[in-house]
Amino acid sequence: MVSKEFIDSYANIPPPDPKTVCLGRCNGTGVVSLSFHETDPKWKKMWDEAGGWGATKDGWHFVKCPDCNGSGKRDVKNNSPE
């Protein structure tokens, strides 16, 4: 019998509340992982601002989510990011 272990984005933190979770790319974690392969100008700019290749050896940066400002939550009253 083969045993498999599944790990999600919330490995060591509680999963977000579906009623308030950020609807942006961070999926409620407050941070977005960016790769040097980014093609969308918005994300490519953030990758460059994080230091581009000068600050990374593996081609990845973790940046604060612009949709929730790093909180992982959205403003439910206004249905917009906090």
C-alpha positions in Angstrom: 0.0 0.0 0.0 1.4 3.4 -1.0 1.1 6.2 1.6 0.8 9.8 0.4 1.0 13.0 2.4 -0.7 16.2 1.1 0.5 19.6 2.3 -1.5 22.7 1.3 -0.5 26.4 1.3 -1.6 26.7 5.0 0.8 24.0 6.3 1.6 25.6 9.6 -1.2 28.2 9.9 -4.9 27.8 10.3 -6.9 28.0 7.0 -8.6 31.3 6.4 -12.2 32.0 7.0 -14.0 31.6 3.6 -16.2 34.6 4.5 -13.2 37.0 4.8 -10.4 35.4 2.8 -8.6 37.6 0.3 -9.8 36.9 -3.2 -6.4 37.9 -4.6 -3.5 35.7 -5.6 -2.4 35.2 -2.0 -5.3 32.8 -1.1 -5.5 34.2 2.4 -1.8 33.9 3.3 -1.0 37.6 2.8 2.0 36.9 0.6 2.4 36.1 -3.1 5.2 34.0 -4.5 6.7 35.5 -7.7 8.9 33.8 -10.2 11.3 35.4 -12.7 9.0 33.7 -15.3 6.2 36.3 -14.6 4.7 37.7 -17.7 2.0 39.9 -16.4 3.4 43.5 -16.1 1.9 44.1 -12.7 3.6 41.0 -11.2 6.8 41.4 -13.2 7.2 44.9 -11.8 6.7 43.6 -8.2 9.4 41.0 -8.9 11.8 43.6 -10.1 11.0 45.9 -7.1 11.7 43.0 -4.8 15.2 43.0 -6.1 15.0 40.9 -9.2 18.0 38.5 -9.6 20.1 40.7 -7.3 18.2 39.5 -4.2 17.5 35.9 -5.1 19.5 32.8 -6.2 16.5 30.6 -7.1 14.4 33.1 -9.1 11.6 33.4 -6.5 10.5 36.3 -4.3 7.7 36.4 -1.7 6.0 39.8 -1.7 3.1 41.3 0.3 -0.2 40.8 -1.5 -1.3 44.1 -3.1 -5.0 43.1 -2.8 -5.1 42.7 1.0 -1.9 44.6 1.9 -0.6 41.5 3.5 -3.5 40.8 5.9 -4.9 37.8 4.0 -8.4 39.2 4.5 -10.8 41.4 2.5 -13.1 44.1 3.7 -16.4 42.2 3.7 -18.5 45.4 4.3 -17.2 47.0 1.1 -16.4 43.8 -0.7 -13.0 45.2 -1.3 -9.5 44.5 0.0 -8.6 46.0 3.4 
